[in-house]
Amino acid sequence: MSTEERDRQQRGVYAEEDIPAGELARMAEVARELADDVRALVQATVLTDVADDRIARARELIGQATEILGEEHHERSFGTRFNSDGTHRSWGNALTGIRNPIAPPLRFECFPDKVTVDVDLGGAYEGPAGLVHGGIIAAVFDQALGHATESAKVPGMTGTLSIRYRQGTRLGKIHVEAWVDRVEGVKAFAKGELSTDDGLCAEAEGVFIMPKWARGEIQEKVLGRVGD
Ligand SMILES: CCCCCCCCCC(=O)SCCNC(=O)CCNC(=O)[C@H](O)C(C)(C)COP(=O)(O)OP(=O)(O)OC[C@H]1O[C@@H](n2cnc3c(N)ncnc32)[C@H](O)[C@@H]1OP(=O)(O)O
């Protein structure tokens, strides 16, 4: 596939919608509840110690649920949807998406100089025994630093992300802060820290770049709207 065709396809996953606020709130509630249920299922799957016949029964029920959910579905991805009320939603996002049970999910608080997030990473996010997987920590930083750039109105995609793991992050509650350090043209340099009750566990630095295909129209849309 040519670069032009790929860029065209990429622009196509940004959809325009006109959904009334009340209806959006209802859809969000339904999505959140379903993802919470499946997230609980993932945790139960990792930690279960029941006998094989109980697992077989659970699989039957999960199969039925999968069939029902697949009756109607989006084709490849949920994408980012811009609504006429000035919001946008990326509900499939792997870290923040309210439709996505893989997402912890991260809920950021935005301040003028930084974004912060507190989240509980349980057994589904394990790497070394009892500790959070390093790739999950990288993913959390990726999103947090990306969110900081968006919050500072210099959004972009991750070009380079570097992480210094200072000590193991025990499964449980983590606190992350991220901020934009400086901006050079289309590049925003962001930094972040992850801490727990044990103190500072990891630090990150990244370069976030507004890609060529998104400069202009999509950039304006992302900048002009609040979203989740
Ligand atoms: C639309 C906003 C979306 C916000 C979403 C937030 C998502 C959260 C984080 C993610 O998960 S993003 C997913 C993981 N990242 C990617 O998939 C990015 C894949 N790579 C690309 O799409 C492009 O290579 C990239 C956007 C990083 C840069 O390509 P461009 O063609 O747009 O950049 P260009 O060649 O014009 O270079 C612009 C500047 O950036 C520099 N640059 C390019 N790639 C770089 C890189 N990888 N690291 C550091 N710097 C880089 C480049 O040298 C140049 O510097 P100067 O302006 O000083 O000359």
The ligand as an ORCA input file, in Angstrom:
! r2SCAN-3c Opt
* xyz 0 1
  C      -3.302     13.425     15.717
  C      -2.950     13.418     17.158
  C      -2.995     12.038     17.736
  C      -2.736     11.984     19.268
  C      -2.742     10.547     19.732
  C      -2.031     10.312     21.051
  C      -1.698      8.861     21.089
  C      -0.883      8.451     22.274
  C       0.419      7.884     21.954
  C       0.493      6.781     20.932
  O       0.255      5.634     21.208
  S       1.025      7.176     19.361
  C       1.335      5.553     18.618
  C       2.787      5.206     18.555
  N       3.488      6.099     17.628
  C       3.403      5.918     16.303
  O       2.778      5.019     15.786
  C       4.138      6.910     15.453
  C       4.650      6.291     14.175
  N       5.519      7.237     13.475
  C       4.971      8.221     12.743
  O       3.773      8.319     12.532
  C       5.906      9.214     12.191
  O       7.179      8.642     11.982
  C       6.065     10.452     13.110
  C       4.710     11.093     13.358
  C       6.696     10.102     14.465
  C       6.985     11.474     12.421
  O       6.726     11.492     11.037
  P       6.468     12.781     10.197
  O       6.646     12.374      8.805
  O       5.169     13.390     10.510
  O       7.618     13.725     10.737
  P       8.673     14.533      9.881
  O       9.473     13.615      9.019
  O       7.961     15.680      9.262
  O       9.637     15.039     11.034
  C       9.247     16.123     11.862
  C      10.371     16.323     12.891
  O      10.341     15.216     13.821
  C      11.595     14.508     13.824
  N      11.271     13.087     13.960
  C      10.684     12.297     13.047
  N      10.484     11.083     13.544
  C      10.968     11.087     14.809
  C      11.016     10.122     15.839
  N      10.521      8.890     15.653
  N      11.560     10.480     17.023
  C      12.039     11.720     17.213
  N      11.993     12.702     16.264
  C      11.478     12.385     15.090
  C      12.218     14.837     12.481
  O      13.624     14.717     12.541
  C      11.774     16.276     12.306
  O      12.568     17.092     13.124
  P      12.974     18.585     12.658
  O      11.657     19.345     12.589
  O      13.882     19.086     13.751
  O      13.625     18.425     11.329
*
